[in-house]
Amino acid sequence: MSNFYFYSAVIPLLITAICLWFFRPLSFKRIVRGLTINAIPLMFYMLFLYFLEMQEYVKSGWSFYTVLFFYILYLIIVGILNVIVRRVK
């Protein structure tokens, strides 16, 4: 059961931290830009996790579906933040 949390929480947070570390956001606009670009590595991780679960290398149960659900929410929140950043200009 601990693998579930590792695959569905720890690795996506680590990917986000690495992406934001490379971006070094100092303003709200750059944070939103970094979070927008972070969607690409998260999508590839999600597809990789799906492949690993279908080939039964990873037997963590619902990890892929958990990451998918939170990825959809992540995209909605980042989309709203992008609209806010464009309106504030």
Contacts in CASP RR format, 6 or more apart in sequence:
PFRMAT RR
TARGET T0000
AUTHOR 0000-0000-0000
METHOD contacts of the structure
MODEL  1
MSNFYFYSAVIPLLITAICLWFFRPLSFKRIVRGLTINAIPLMFYMLFLY
FLEMQEYVKSGWSFYTVLFFYILYLIIVGILNVIVRRVK
3 58 0 8 1.000
3 59 0 8 1.000
3 60 0 8 1.000
3 63 0 8 1.000
4 60 0 8 1.000
4 61 0 8 1.000
4 62 0 8 1.000
4 63 0 8 1.000
4 66 0 8 1.000
6 60 0 8 1.000
7 49 0 8 1.000
7 58 0 8 1.000
7 60 0 8 1.000
7 63 0 8 1.000
7 67 0 8 1.000
8 60 0 8 1.000
8 62 0 8 1.000
8 63 0 8 1.000
8 66 0 8 1.000
8 67 0 8 1.000
8 70 0 8 1.000
11 45 0 8 1.000
12 42 0 8 1.000
12 45 0 8 1.000
12 67 0 8 1.000
12 70 0 8 1.000
15 38 0 8 1.000
15 41 0 8 1.000
15 42 0 8 1.000
15 45 0 8 1.000
16 35 0 8 1.000
16 38 0 8 1.000
16 42 0 8 1.000
19 34 0 8 1.000
19 37 0 8 1.000
19 38 0 8 1.000
19 41 0 8 1.000
20 31 0 8 1.000
20 34 0 8 1.000
20 35 0 8 1.000
20 38 0 8 1.000
23 30 0 8 1.000
23 33 0 8 1.000
23 34 0 8 1.000
23 37 0 8 1.000
24 30 0 8 1.000
25 31 0 8 1.000
25 33 0 8 1.000
25 34 0 8 1.000
28 85 0 8 1.000
29 85 0 8 1.000
32 78 0 8 1.000
32 81 0 8 1.000
32 82 0 8 1.000
32 84 0 8 1.000
32 85 0 8 1.000
35 78 0 8 1.000
35 81 0 8 1.000
36 78 0 8 1.000
36 79 0 8 1.000
36 82 0 8 1.000
39 71 0 8 1.000
39 74 0 8 1.000
39 75 0 8 1.000
39 78 0 8 1.000
42 67 0 8 1.000
42 71 0 8 1.000
42 74 0 8 1.000
43 71 0 8 1.000
45 67 0 8 1.000
46 64 0 8 1.000
46 67 0 8 1.000
46 68 0 8 1.000
46 71 0 8 1.000
49 58 0 8 1.000
49 63 0 8 1.000
49 64 0 8 1.000
49 67 0 8 1.000
50 64 0 8 1.000
52 58 0 8 1.000
53 59 0 8 1.000
53 60 0 8 1.000
53 61 0 8 1.000
53 63 0 8 1.000
53 64 0 8 1.000
END
